[in-house]
Amino acid sequence: DGYSDLSAYERKRLKNITENAKFFASLKLHEVSARLNQLTTKRRSHVTKRPKPKKVEDELVRRRSMRLLRVEPLDVPLVERLAHPAAEEYPQVPVGPLPMVPEDQAENSKWTEALLSTWMRISELKGDDSGQGTPDIERYQESLSSMVLSEENIRKVVKARVCSMAIHPSESTILVAAGDNLGHVGLWNVSCRAEEGHHVFIPHSFQVSCMHFSPCNPAHLLSLSSDTLRCGDVTRAVFDEICRSEENFSCFDFLEENASTAIVSHWSGAVAVVDRRTPGASSELSADIGFSRTRTVHVHPVNKQYFLAAGSVDVCVFDIRYLKAKGNKPLSSLTGHTKSVASAYFSPVTGSRVVTVCADDKLRFMVLMCSSVPRVYNTTSLSSTVTLLSSIRAIWDPKQEHCFLVGSMAQPRQIQVFQDTGKLLHSFCNVDCLASVCSINVVHPSQNILVGGNSSGRLHVF
């Protein structure tokens, strides 16, 4: 057979292969495949495409995240909510003055009247500044040790993350204002132990990033969101609109003791001068200071012509008297930051120091606090060069020139007080009552009172 040199196994294998090949050839599979292909093509030619159904106008819309839309959950069945998509839209606050009426109560509520009456009454009382001054460190530490936190001094005052706070300067009643990232402003009379001691108002459509009681008239509470600066006047029970812009406000501070003018910063980097006595809702001057982003502005406590601006990696002191639309040069530059600067503030009594908060990861003291780096500078001369003293993080205590506070991520959760040398003076903590990071803090200007706010809208008063 021509394969005599192969083994018996190999010869049998070749025979099987040959017989299989003849069998498949007899089936003529290639002809069957061609015929099937011809029939399929022919049938497809007679098929007509079905038209697409027209879109039903009233069909259910796709579900959208209520959290992203900043809408509180509703006790309504899901089908009913989907059938009325307009109800999910967050209401925008109208332009112009707004009545000072809480969101969840009628205008004639006796509880609201009691809170506003208290605010008005304590604003008429003048504090006694005699004998007040910066205490020495030992007496200051003793006063810090006497401050405690109890359960009755903890309350959820706003619905969302606390973004700003202000404390009324009254020495008889503790009244705290808190702004959240939904545009809500909560007022809490801490001295009133009843549940009706706090109410929530909605004067803004966006995050309330900065708040101050007027230094000359604490019956006025000024609050800033990205699009508007408002003044809550309790004597008229109205939130007036002072200034409106489409350039996204970030912070403001008063330029004068009478609080008639203010410097306002924009996220885009510019700053604006606002005069409350001028009719209309536009600024007096918009100035490009050369920043790509400006987060905070702060006016010198003694020499009001100087203001401090903090932005991306920039921290500079400017003179308001020479501010113009373009081409502004800083009086002093505080160098050394390599990443974004969150804030910068003059020391409260003399303004001889500045504390900044930066995210350049150079943690030297409060390592567990976040990736924010504080620095304290000596700015007594306000010259073109500034000496770096130490690296720490702070918000100044208005009663103490050389000490500041910070919310810490250390366990147990606490608020720490540091001297400007970096020395830790005191830690406010309570393992039973404080279990969250107080990222926003405010200190009473004359009393031993500290308020810390967290991301859930809860305030803690020591």
C-alpha positions in Angstrom: 0.0 0.0 0.0 3.0 2.3 -0.2 3.3 2.7 3.6 5.0 -0.5 4.5 7.6 1.4 6.5 4.9 2.7 9.0 3.8 0.8 12.0 0.5 -1.0 12.2 -0.9 1.9 14.4 0.1 4.6 11.9 -1.3 2.7 8.9 -4.7 2.3 10.7 -4.7 5.9 11.7 -4.2 7.0 8.0 -6.9 4.7 6.9 -9.4 6.2 9.3 -8.6 9.7 8.2 -9.1 8.8 4.5 -12.4 7.2 5.1 -13.7 10.1 7.2 -12.7 12.6 4.4 -14.6 10.5 1.8 -17.7 10.5 4.1 -17.8 14.3 4.7 -17.2 14.8 0.9 -20.3 12.7 0.1 -22.4 14.9 2.4 -21.7 18.0 0.2 -21.8 20.4 3.2 -20.4 23.3 1.2 -23.4 23.2 -1.1 -25.8 23.1 1.8 -24.1 26.1 3.4 -24.3 28.1 0.2 -28.1 27.3 -0.2 -28.9 28.3 3.4 -27.0 31.6 2.9 -29.0 32.2 -0.3 -32.4 31.6 1.5 -31.5 33.8 4.4 -30.5 36.7 2.1 -33.7 36.4 0.1 -35.9 36.4 3.2 -34.2 39.5 4.6 -35.0 41.5 1.4 -38.7 41.2 2.2 -38.5 42.4 5.8 -39.6 46.0 6.5 -38.3 47.9 9.4 -40.7 48.8 12.1 -40.9 52.5 12.9 -39.6 53.6 16.2 -42.3 54.4 18.7 -42.8 58.1 19.4 -41.7 59.3 22.8 -44.4 59.5 25.3 -44.5 63.0 26.7 -45.8 62.0 30.1 -43.5 58.9 30.6 -41.7 58.5 33.9 -38.4 60.4 34.1 -35.2 58.8 35.2 -34.6 58.9 38.9 -32.1 61.5 40.1 -30.2 61.5 43.3 -32.0 63.6 45.9 -28.7 64.0 47.7 -27.0 65.6 44.7 -30.1 67.8 44.2 -29.9 68.9 47.8 -33.5 67.7 48.6 -34.5 66.3 51.9 -36.1 62.8 51.7 -39.9 62.8 51.5 -42.3 60.5 53.2 -44.0 59.9 49.8 -44.2 56.6 47.8 -41.5 56.3 45.1 -44.0 56.1 42.3 -45.7 59.3 43.3 -42.4 61.1 43.5 -41.4 59.9 40.0 -44.8 61.0 38.6 -44.1 64.6 39.8 -40.4 65.3 39.0 -40.8 69.0 39.5 -41.1 68.4 43.3 -37.5 67.3 43.4 -36.1 70.6 42.3 -34.5 72.6 45.1 -36.3 76.0 45.4 -34.2 79.0 44.7 -34.3 82.0 47.1 -35.8 85.0 45.3 -33.9 88.2 44.7 -34.3 91.1 47.1 -35.4 91.3 50.8 -36.7 88.2 52.5 -38.9 88.0 55.6 -37.2 86.6 58.6 -39.6 83.6 58.9 -38.3 80.1 59.8 -38.8 77.5 57.1 -41.1 75.2 59.1 -43.2 77.6 61.1 -45.9 80.2 60.6 -45.1 83.9 60.7 -46.9 84.4 64.0 -45.2 81.6 65.8 -44.7 82.5 69.5 -41.5 80.5 69.6 -40.0 82.4 66.7 -41.0 85.7 68.3 -39.3 84.7 71.5 -36.0 84.0 69.8 -36.1 87.2 67.7 -37.1 89.2 70.8 -34.2 87.8 72.7 -31.8 88.7 69.8 -33.2 92.2 69.7 -33.0 92.7 73.5 -29.4 91.5 74.0 -28.3 93.6 71.0 -29.4 96.8 72.8 -27.1 96.0 75.8 -23.5 97.3 75.6 -20.7 95.2 77.0 -18.3 96.6 79.5 -14.8 96.8 78.0 -13.1 98.2 81.1 -10.5 96.0 82.6 -10.4 93.7 79.6 -7.1 92.8 78.0 -4.9 90.0 77.0 -4.5 87.7 80.0 -1.1 86.1 80.8 -0.7 82.5 79.6 -1.1 80.9 83.1 -4.5 82.7 83.8 -5.5 81.9 80.2 -4.8 78.2 80.7 -6.8 78.2 83.9 -9.8 79.7 82.1 -9.5 77.1 79.4 -9.5 74.3 82.0 -12.8 75.6 83.5 -14.7 75.3 80.2 -16.7 72.0 79.8 -19.1 70.4 77.4 -22.4 68.9 78.6 -25.2 67.1 76.7 -27.6 70.0 77.0 -25.1 72.2 75.1 -25.1 70.0 72.0 -27.8 70.5 69.3 -28.3 69.9 65.6 -28.9 73.5 64.5 -28.8 73.2 60.7 -29.6 70.3 58.3 -26.2 69.9 56.6 -22.5 70.5 57.0 -21.6 73.6 59.1 -19.6 75.9 56.8 -19.6 79.1 58.9 -20.5 80.3 62.4 -20.9 83.6 64.3 -21.4 84.2 68.0 -23.3 87.2 69.4 -21.1 89.4 71.7 -23.7 89.5 74.4 -22.3 88.7 77.9 -25.7 87.6 79.3 -27.1 85.3 76.6 -25.3 82.8 74.3 -26.7 83.2 70.8 -25.0 81.3 68.0 -25.6 81.5 64.3 -24.6 78.7 61.9 -24.7 78.5 58.1 -24.6 75.2 56.2 -23.9 74.1 52.6 -27.6 74.3 51.6 -28.0 78.0 52.2 -29.7 77.6 55.7 -28.9 79.8 58.6 -29.7 78.4 62.1 -30.1 80.6 65.2 -29.7 78.9 68.6 -30.3 80.5 71.9 -28.0 78.2 74.0 -29.2 79.8 77.2 -32.8 78.5 76.4 -32.9 74.9 77.3 -36.1 74.2 75.5 -36.3 72.6 72.0 -37.8 75.7 70.6 -34.6 77.6 71.4 -33.4 77.3 67.8 -34.9 77.9 64.4 -33.7 77.6 60.8 -34.1 80.3 58.1 -33.3 80.1 54.4 -31.9 83.4 53.2 -29.5 81.8 50.6 -29.7 79.3 47.7 -26.1 78.1 48.1 -23.5 77.4 50.8 -23.1 80.0 53.5 -19.4 80.4 53.6 -18.9 83.4 55.9 -21.0 85.0 58.7 -20.4 88.0 61.1 -22.5 89.9 63.6 -22.0 93.6 63.0 -19.4 94.9 65.4 -21.3 98.2 66.0 -24.8 96.8 65.9 -25.2 93.1 66.7 -28.9 93.3 65.8 -27.5 92.8 62.2 -26.2 89.4 61.1 -24.3 89.5 57.8 -24.1 86.2 55.8 -22.4 85.4 52.5 -23.1 82.7 49.9 -21.6 82.3 46.5 -24.1 84.7 44.8 -25.2 87.2 47.5 -24.3 89.1 50.7 -27.3 89.6 53.0 -27.9 91.4 56.3 -30.4 89.8 58.7 -31.9 92.8 60.5 -33.8 91.5 63.6 -35.3 95.0 64.3 -37.2 94.7 61.0 -37.3 90.9 60.8 -35.9 90.9 57.3 -32.9 89.6 55.4 -31.8 92.5 53.2 -29.8 92.0 50.1 -26.6 94.1 50.2 -24.7 92.8 47.1 -25.3 90.3 44.4 -22.9 88.8 41.8 -22.4 86.0 39.4 -18.7 85.6 40.2 -19.0 83.4 43.2 -18.2 85.1 46.5 -16.0 83.3 49.0 -15.4 85.5 52.1 -15.9 89.0 53.5 -14.7 91.3 56.3 -15.6 94.8 57.5 -13.4 97.6 56.6 -14.6 100.0 59.2 -15.8 99.8 62.8 -19.3 101.0 61.8 -19.5 98.0 59.4 -20.8 100.2 56.6 -18.2 99.0 54.1 -16.7 95.5 53.5 -14.1 93.8 51.4 -15.5 90.7 49.6 -13.4 88.1 47.9 -14.3 86.0 44.8 -13.4 82.4 44.1 -12.1 83.7 40.7 -9.4 85.7 42.5 -10.7 89.2 42.5 -11.8 91.3 45.5 -14.6 93.8 45.7 -15.4 96.8 47.9 -19.0 97.0 49.0 -20.7 100.0 50.6 -23.9 99.2 52.5 -25.1 102.8 52.3 -25.2 102.8 48.5 -28.5 101.9 46.9 -28.6 98.8 44.7 -26.9 95.4 44.9 -23.6 96.1 43.1 -20.1 96.6 44.5 -18.3 100.0 44.5 -15.1 98.5 43.0 -13.9 95.2 41.6 -10.1 94.8 41.8 -7.8 92.2 40.2 -5.1 91.4 42.8 -3.3 88.8 40.6 -4.7 85.8 42.4 -6.1 82.8 40.5 -8.2 82.0 43.5 -9.1 83.9 46.7 -10.5 82.0 49.6 -10.4 84.4 52.5 -9.9 88.1 53.2 -9.2 89.6 56.6 -8.9 93.3 57.7 -6.1 94.4 60.1 -7.6 94.9 63.5 -5.8 98.2 64.1 -4.8 99.7 60.8 -8.0 99.2 58.8 -6.4 100.2 55.5 -4.6 96.9 55.3 -6.3 93.6 54.4 -5.0 90.1 54.0 -5.9 87.9 51.1 -5.2 84.1 50.8 -5.6 82.0 47.7 -4.0 79.2 45.8 -0.4 79.5 47.0 -0.6 83.2 47.6 -0.9 85.1 50.9 -0.5 88.9 50.6 -1.2 92.1 52.4 -2.8 94.9 50.4 -3.5 98.6 51.1 -7.2 99.3 50.4 -6.4 103.0 49.7 -4.4 102.1 46.6 -6.7 99.4 45.3 -7.7 99.8 41.6 -9.3 97.7 38.9 -6.0 96.2 37.7 -2.3 96.3 38.3 -2.5 96.0 42.1 0.8 95.2 43.9 0.9 93.7 47.4 2.4 95.5 50.3 3.8 92.2 51.8 3.9 88.6 50.5 4.0 85.7 52.9 5.9 83.1 51.0 6.6 79.4 51.7 3.4 77.8 50.7 3.6 75.1 48.0 0.0 74.1 47.9 -3.5 75.6 48.2 -4.0 78.0 51.1 -7.3 77.7 52.8 -7.2 80.8 55.1 -5.1 83.5 56.6 -5.9 85.8 59.6 -4.3 88.6 61.5 -3.9 88.2 65.2 -6.9 89.8 67.0 -5.4 92.5 69.2 -2.4 94.1 67.5 -2.4 92.3 64.1 1.3 91.7 64.6 1.0 88.0 63.5 -0.7 86.0 60.8 -1.8 82.4 60.9 -2.4 80.5 57.7 -3.8 77.1 56.8 -2.3 75.3 53.9 -2.5 71.9 52.3 1.2 71.4 51.6 1.6 68.3 53.8 4.3 69.7 56.1 2.7 68.5 59.3 4.9 69.4 62.3 2.6 69.5 65.3 -0.9 68.2 64.8 0.0 65.3 62.5 -3.5 63.7 62.7 -5.4 66.8 61.9 -5.7 66.6 58.1 -3.1 67.6 55.4 -3.3 71.3 56.4 -0.2 73.2 57.3 -0.4 76.2 59.6 2.3 78.9 59.7 2.6 81.9 62.0 4.4 84.9 60.6 5.7 88.1 62.2 4.1 90.9 60.3 4.6 93.8 62.8 6.4 96.0 60.2 4.3 95.0 57.2 7.4 95.1 55.1 8.1 93.4 51.8 9.6 90.4 53.5 8.1 88.4 56.3 9.8 86.1 58.7 8.4 82.6 59.2 8.3 81.8 62.9 6.9 78.3 63.1 4.5 75.8 61.4 1.2 75.3 63.1 -2.5 75.6 62.4 -4.9 78.1 64.0 -7.9 80.3 64.3 -7.2 83.1 66.7 -8.9 83.5 70.1 -10.1 87.1 70.1 -9.2 87.5 73.8 -5.6 86.3 73.5 -3.1 87.8 71.1 -0.8 84.8 71.0 -3.1 81.8 71.1 -5.4 80.0 68.6 -7.6 77.0 68.3 -8.0 74.1 65.9 -10.3 71.1 65.4 -8.3 68.0 65.5 -8.7 64.5 64.0 -6.9 62.9 66.9 -8.7 60.3 69.0 -10.6 61.1 71.1 -12.0 63.9 69.1 -10.9 67.3 70.4 -10.4 71.0 69.8 -6.8 72.0 70.6 -5.4 75.4 71.8 -1.9 76.3 70.8 0.5 79.1 71.6 2.0 80.8 68.6 5.3 79.1 69.5 3.7 75.7 68.7 3.2 74.8 72.4 -0.1 72.9 73.1 -1.9 74.7 75.9 -5.1 72.8 76.2 -7.3 70.2 74.5 -11.1 70.4 74.7 -12.6 66.9 74.7 -15.4 64.8 76.1 -15.5 61.1 75.2 -19.2 60.9 76.0 -20.4 64.1 74.2 -17.8 64.8 71.4 -17.3 62.0 68.9 -16.8 64.0 65.6 -14.4 66.5 64.1 -15.3 70.1 64.7 -13.9 71.6 61.5 -15.5 75.0 62.1 -15.0 76.8 65.4 -15.8 80.2 66.9 -14.8 81.8 70.2 -16.8 84.5 72.2 -15.0 87.9 72.0 -15.2 88.5 75.8 -16.5 85.3 77.6 -15.0 81.8 78.0 -17.2 80.3 75.4 -16.2 78.0 72.5 -18.5 76.6 69.8 -17.5 73.8 67.5 -19.5 72.8 64.4 -19.3 69.4 62.6 -20.3 68.0 59.2 -23.8 66.9 60.3 -25.0 70.4 61.4 -24.4 69.8 65.1 -23.0 72.5 67.4 -21.0 71.8 70.6 -20.7 74.6 73.2 -17.9 74.5 75.8 
